Amino acid sequence: MNSVKVIEGDITKVQVDAIVNAANTTLMGGGGVDGAIHRAAGPALYAACEKFGGCPTGEARITSGFNLPARYIIHTPGPVWHGGNHGEDQLLANSYRNSLKLAEANGCRTVAFPSISTGVYSFPLDRAAEIAVRTINEFLQTASHVEEVTMVCFDPVTAKAYRNAIR
């Protein structure tokens, strides 16, 4: 039985096969969860990301987990919110779907996501949670490796939005 669950916590400490980084398009680290993952993984992550030459919004790239408990880090730039009429919903769904495709291709059973685009990118939280949960559930129906997806939320408000989306 494939499932989506929600926890509150620090994604850099979660023991899963792959964590997803809500990256920017340079993949060179930044604020929020992106900066935290880069700091926790260590300087080798920067060097690994540099080789990609960036990543377009909605696509994903994979690296080793370096100093993290996760075996892999999947980096995906989510969309910046511009009012909702600039393809933001589809780009956000693509970030989740393409991250899961990379996890699947690399034999990952367990994957942890942060709430992509809901911080400095200002995507409305409830809308983002609905898109994330729907996209993950659609993917899990046909996945052969990925069995469990955890939404790792850094605060109770975010966790509640994802729990509501799962119901």
C-alpha positions as CSV (number, residue, x, y, z in Angstrom):
1,M,0.0,0.0,0.0
2,N,1.6,3.2,-1.2
3,S,1.0,6.2,1.1
4,V,1.5,9.9,1.8
5,K,2.1,11.0,5.3
6,V,2.7,14.3,7.0
7,I,5.2,15.1,9.8
8,E,6.6,18.2,11.4
9,G,10.3,18.4,11.5
10,D,13.7,19.1,9.8
11,I,14.0,17.5,6.4
12,T,17.8,17.3,6.7
13,K,17.4,14.8,9.6
14,V,14.8,12.5,8.0
15,Q,15.9,8.9,7.2
16,V,14.6,8.2,3.7
17,D,16.1,7.1,0.4
18,A,15.7,10.6,-1.1
19,I,14.8,14.0,0.2
20,V,13.6,16.7,-2.2
21,N,15.2,20.1,-2.1
22,A,13.0,23.1,-3.0
23,A,15.8,24.6,-5.0
24,N,16.2,27.7,-7.0
25,T,17.0,27.5,-10.7
26,T,20.8,27.9,-10.2
27,L,20.8,24.9,-7.8
28,M,23.6,26.7,-5.9
29,G,21.8,27.0,-2.6
30,G,19.7,29.8,-1.2
31,G,17.5,30.6,1.7
32,G,14.9,28.4,3.5
33,V,15.0,24.7,3.1
34,D,17.5,25.0,0.2
35,G,20.1,26.7,2.3
36,A,19.5,24.3,5.2
37,I,20.0,21.3,2.9
38,H,23.2,22.7,1.4
39,R,24.6,23.5,4.9
40,A,23.7,20.1,6.2
41,A,25.0,18.1,3.2
42,G,28.3,19.9,3.2
43,P,30.4,21.6,0.5
44,A,30.5,18.6,-1.8
45,L,26.9,19.3,-2.7
46,Y,27.7,22.7,-4.1
47,A,30.3,21.1,-6.4
48,A,27.9,18.4,-7.5
49,C,25.2,20.9,-8.3
50,E,27.6,23.2,-10.2
51,K,28.0,20.5,-12.8
52,F,24.3,20.7,-13.8
53,G,24.5,24.4,-14.9
54,G,21.1,25.0,-13.3
55,C,17.7,23.5,-13.7
56,P,14.5,24.9,-15.2
57,T,11.4,25.4,-13.0
58,G,9.4,22.2,-12.7
59,E,12.3,19.9,-13.7
60,A,14.5,18.0,-11.3
61,R,18.1,16.8,-10.8
62,I,19.6,14.2,-8.5
63,T,22.8,14.2,-6.4
64,S,24.2,12.1,-3.6
65,G,23.0,12.9,-0.1
66,F,26.6,13.6,1.0
67,N,26.5,14.2,4.8
68,L,22.7,13.8,5.1
69,P,21.0,10.5,6.3
70,A,19.3,10.3,2.9
71,R,21.0,8.5,0.1
72,Y,20.0,11.1,-2.5
73,I,18.9,14.7,-2.8
74,I,16.5,15.5,-5.6
75,H,16.6,19.2,-6.5
76,T,13.6,20.9,-8.1
77,P,12.9,24.6,-8.6
78,G,9.2,25.2,-7.9
79,P,7.4,28.2,-9.5
80,V,7.3,31.7,-8.1
81,W,3.7,32.7,-7.5
82,H,2.6,35.5,-10.0
83,G,-1.2,35.4,-9.3
84,G,-2.0,32.0,-10.6
85,N,-2.4,32.7,-14.3
86,H,1.1,32.0,-15.4
87,G,1.1,28.2,-15.4
88,E,2.1,28.0,-11.7
89,D,-0.2,25.1,-10.9
90,Q,1.2,22.9,-13.7
91,L,4.8,23.9,-12.9
92,L,4.3,22.9,-9.3
93,A,2.8,19.6,-10.2
94,N,5.7,19.0,-12.6
95,S,8.2,19.7,-9.7
96,Y,6.5,16.9,-7.7
97,R,6.1,14.5,-10.6
98,N,9.6,14.9,-12.0
99,S,11.1,14.5,-8.5
100,L,9.2,11.3,-8.1
101,K,10.2,10.0,-11.5
102,L,13.9,10.5,-10.5
103,A,13.3,8.7,-7.2
104,E,11.7,5.9,-9.1
105,A,14.5,5.7,-11.7
106,N,17.0,5.5,-8.8
107,G,15.2,2.7,-7.0
108,C,14.1,4.8,-4.0
109,R,11.3,3.3,-1.8
110,T,10.9,6.3,0.5
111,V,10.9,10.0,-0.4
112,A,10.5,13.1,1.7
113,F,9.3,16.5,0.3
114,P,9.2,19.9,1.8
115,S,6.3,22.3,0.9
116,I,7.6,23.4,-2.4
117,S,7.1,27.1,-3.4
118,T,5.1,28.1,-0.3
119,G,7.9,30.1,1.4
120,V,9.6,33.0,-0.3
121,Y,8.0,32.0,-3.7
122,S,4.6,32.9,-2.1
123,F,2.5,30.0,-3.6
124,P,-0.8,29.9,-1.6
125,L,-0.3,27.1,0.9
126,D,-3.7,25.4,0.7
127,R,-3.6,25.4,-3.1
128,A,0.0,24.1,-3.1
129,A,-0.9,21.3,-0.7
130,E,-3.9,20.1,-2.8
131,I,-1.6,20.1,-6.0
132,A,1.1,18.2,-4.1
133,V,-1.1,15.5,-2.6
134,R,-3.0,15.0,-5.8
135,T,0.2,14.7,-7.9
136,I,1.9,12.4,-5.4
137,N,-1.2,10.1,-5.2
138,E,-1.5,9.9,-9.0
139,F,2.2,8.9,-9.2
140,L,1.9,6.3,-6.5
141,Q,-0.8,4.5,-8.3
142,T,1.7,3.4,-11.0
143,A,5.0,3.5,-9.1
144,S,6.9,0.2,-8.8
145,H,9.7,1.4,-6.3
146,V,8.4,4.4,-4.5
147,E,6.1,3.2,-1.6
148,E,6.1,6.0,0.9
149,V,6.1,9.8,0.5
150,T,6.5,12.0,3.6
151,M,5.6,15.7,3.6
152,V,8.1,17.2,6.0
153,C,6.6,20.4,7.3
154,F,8.6,22.9,9.3
155,D,5.6,24.4,11.2
156,P,2.1,23.4,12.4
157,V,0.3,25.6,9.9
158,T,2.0,23.9,7.0
159,A,1.4,20.5,8.4
160,K,-2.3,21.2,8.9
161,A,-2.7,22.3,5.3
162,Y,-1.1,19.0,4.0
163,R,-3.1,16.9,6.5
164,N,-6.3,18.6,5.2
165,A,-5.3,17.9,1.6
166,I,-4.9,14.2,2.3
167,R,-8.4,13.8,3.7
